[in-house]
Amino acid sequence: MTSNIPNILTFSRLLFIPVFLYALFAGDFEARWLAPLAFGLAALTDCFDGYFARKLNQETEFGKLADPTVDRLFVAVAAVAVYLKFQAVIPIWLVLVIVGRDALMSLGWMALSRYGVKLRVSMLGKTATGFLMSAFFILLADVELNMLLVRSAGLLALYIGAVLSAISGYIYLKMGISTFRSKQAN
């Protein structure tokens, strides 16, 4: 791993996962408020790692692979954890769409990397991740606030993120199959 600001930010997002999970499942009010805070700070690292990579000219092959991989893990953990903690808030099928798409993406990236293919993250995929991270942050905050307007905004962002995620997953799948077939033909 190349130690630079963007890669450190990406790695720090991994370190937020256990903090987020502990806080989410903690019994006391103060610790539960740490869950949306930890999640929000981790989501911000996703915004800043790409910015600093471009601004400081510190883009690396490791970062191009690690950032979307950590994003997939972070969103999947959040989806499952929020569902387990607050089953009445989001339906299981939505969690399965989000986690399934991310699992399919990870498997596709691994399969294509065996052929030396490097896929770039699309703007649609980045937008989907942004909506999903925003949605989970809002929903986590709403659990303590219990305000219909806040929950509605979180659910709207979640559904938009899931739809965009599914669309981008379909586009990646088509691109991956096409690339795989062309590599198989060679």
N, C-alpha and C positions, 0 to 999 in steps of 0.2 A: 504494500500500500504506500502510495506517495503521500507524505504528510504535507498537506497544505490546508488552507482555511476551508475550501469547499469540502474536501474529504473528511476533515475533522467534524464539520457540521453534519455531514451525512452519518458519520459514525455516532455522533451524539444523539441522533434520532433513535438509534438502536438502544441507547442507554435510557432514553425516556420511557421505553416500553414497560420495563418492570415497575418503574415509579408510577406510571399511569395505571397499571393493573392493580398494584397495591392500593393506591388511593381510591380507585373505583370500587373495590370490594371491601374497603375499610368500614368499620361500624360507626365511627364518630363523624359528626358533621364537618369539622374542620378538615379532616383528612379527605373526605369526599370532595370538598371544593378544590383540592389539589389535583383531582383527575382532569377537569377541564383545563386547568392552568398548565399542567404537564403536557396534555395533548396539544393545547394551543401553542406552547413554546416549541414543541417538536415539529408541529406543522410549519411554524415560522422558519425553522432551520431548512425546510424544503424550499421555501421561497428564496432564502438567502444563499444556499449553496450554489445554485445555478447562476445567480446574479454575480457572486464573487468569482466563480469560475470564469465567466466571460470578462468581467471588469478587470480582474487581475491577471488575465491570460493564464489561468491555472487549470484548464480543462485537461483531464487525463483519461486514458482508456479505463483505468480502474474506476474513476468517478462516473464515467458514462455507463458502466455496468452496475456499480454499487448503488447509485442514487435511485434508479427505478426499482431495483431489487428491494432496497430498504423501504421505499414507498409502498410497494406491493405488500410486504410483510406488515408494515405499520397499519395500513388500511384494513387488511384482513384481520389482524389482531383486534383492532378497534371495533370492526363490525361484529365479530363473534362475542367480544366482551360486553359490548353495549346490549346485544341481543340477550346474552345470558343474564345480565343484571336487570334489564328492563324489557322483558319479553312483550309487554303490552305496547311498547313504543314502536317497534319495527317488526314487520313480519319475517318469518324464517326464510321464505322464498327470496326476499330481497337480499338477505345475508348470503344465501347460496349463489345468487347471481353475481354479487360482488366478489366473493371468495372464489367461486368457480372460474370467473373470468381471469382473476389474478393467477390462479393455479395454472390455467391453460396458457396464459402468457409466459409464465416462468418456464414451463415445460417446453414451449415453443422456442424461447430464447436459448435454452440449453441444447435442444436438438439442432437448431440452426448454427449455433456456435461451433459445433463439431465440424461444420463445413467452412468455417472461417467467416461466416456471415455476421455482420454487426448491424442490427436494426437500431435506428434512432427513435427516440420517444417522440410521438407526434404531438402537435399542439392540442388536438382533440383529447388525447390521453392525459396530457398535463391539466387540461381544463376539467376533465372528469375527476381526476385526483383532487384538484382544488375544491370542487363542489363537495366531494365526499368528506374531505378533511373539515371543511367549513360546517357541513351538516353534523358530523359527529361532535364537533366543538359546541355548536348551538344546542344539540340535544343533551349533551352532558351538562351544560349550564342550566338548561330548562328543568332537568330533573330536580334541582334544588329550588329553582324559581317557581316552577309549576304555573307557567303562564301560557295560555292557549296560543296567543300570537307568536310567542317565541318557539313553541313546539311546532306550530304550523310552518314557520319559516324553516326550521330544521328539517322537517319532513319533506318540504318542497325541494330544498337543496339536496336532500338524500335521493329523492326520486330522479331529479335532473341528473345528478352525478351517476346514478345507476344506469340510466338510459344512455348517457354519453359514454360511460364505461363499456356498456354492451356494444354500442355502435363501434367504438374504437377497437374493441376486442375482435369484432367481426372483420373490420378492415385489416387489422394485424394478421388475423387468421388467413384471410385471402392472400395477403402479401406473403405470408410465411409459406403457404402451400405452393404458391407460384414459384417462389425462390427455391423451395425444397425440390420441386419437380425439375427446375432448370439445372440445379446442381446434380441431381440424380442422372439427368440426361448426359451430362458431361463426363 
